[in-house]
Amino acid sequence: MSNRLDLHADAVVFLNGFVTIESEVDVPEFWIELGPSVGWGRFERLEEIKTKDEALFVLCGVRSAHEPVPSPIASPLGVLWRRRAAIEAQRRISTYRRRADQIG
C-alpha cells in the first residue's frame, strides 16, 4: 500500500465527542496529520455503516509527533464542510449507536 492517499471527504463532523469523516476512500484505516506539535490521528472505517459508494471513518487514536510517521497518510484535499452532509453523518452515527446497543 502506498504511504499517501488522496482523501476526498464528503463531510467532516465533530459530534458528541466523535470526529468522523465520510469518504469514498476504500481502505480500512488511514492517518491524518493533526498538526506539527500534536501528531497524527488514526481513523478507522465503521464496517456497519459502509455503503456501496462511501464509508464513515471515526478518529480512534492519536500518535505523538515525536513518534515514527504512520502509514497510510491521507491528504485531506478538497474536504467539504457542508451542513446537510454533517446532519446525514450524525444520523448514521445515531443509527450505529442504536444497533450497537441492541447487540450489546
N, C-alpha and C positions, 0 to 999 in steps of 0.2 A: 504494500500500500504506500502511496506517495505520502511524503511528510506534510504537504499542503493540499487543501481542497478549497474550492470556492463555495462559500455559503450564501445561497440566495434564499434568505428567510422571508416568509410571508408576514410574520409578526414576531415581535419580542415583547413578552408580557412579564411584569412584576406583579405577583398576586399572592396574597396570603402567605408570604414568606417563601414563595417559589419564584424562580426565574426560569421562564420557559421560552423556547424558540420553536416556531412552527416552520418547517422547511421541507423541500423536496429532496434533500441530500439523502443518499441511500447507504448510510454507514451506521453501525450500532452505537458509536460514540465519537466525539471529537473534542478538541481543546480550543479555547479562545483566550488570547492574552487579555487580562483584565486591567493591566497597567504595569509599567516597568517596576513600580515598587510593590505591587500586590502579587503578581504572578499569573498563574493560568487557572482557568475554570474548566472543569470537565463536565460535558453534557452527555447524558445517556438517552437513547431513544426509548420511549414508552411503547412497548410492543402492543399493549392492549388498545392503544388508540391509533395505531398506524393504519392508514388507508392506502388505496392503490397509488395515489399521487403524492401524498405527503405524510409526514410524521411529526410527532411532538417530542421535543427533547427537553429534559429537565436538568438544571445545574445540580450535580451530585457531589462535587468535591472541588477543592482548591489546592493547587500546588504552589509553593513559595517561588518567588522569582529567583531565588538563590539555588534552586534545585535544577537538575538537567531539563532541557526543553523536551516536552512530551510530544507524542505523535498519535494521530494526525492533527495538524493545526488547521483550523478553519479560518479563512479570511472573510470576515463578515462584510462583503461588498454588497451594496445595494439593499441593505436591510431597511425594511419599511416599518414605520410605526403608525399603523392605521387603527382607528378606534373599532371599526367593525371586525377586523381580524382579531383584535385583542379580546373583544367580547366573545367571539367564537372559541378562541383558545380557552378562555375562562370556563365556558360551557363544557368543553371537553374535559377539563381538569375536574370539574364538579361531577361529571358522569363517571370518570375514572374512580374518584373517591367513593362514590356510592357503590360501584361494583366491588371495589376492594373491601368495603365494609360488609357487604353481603357475603363475600367469600370468607373473610376473616372472622 
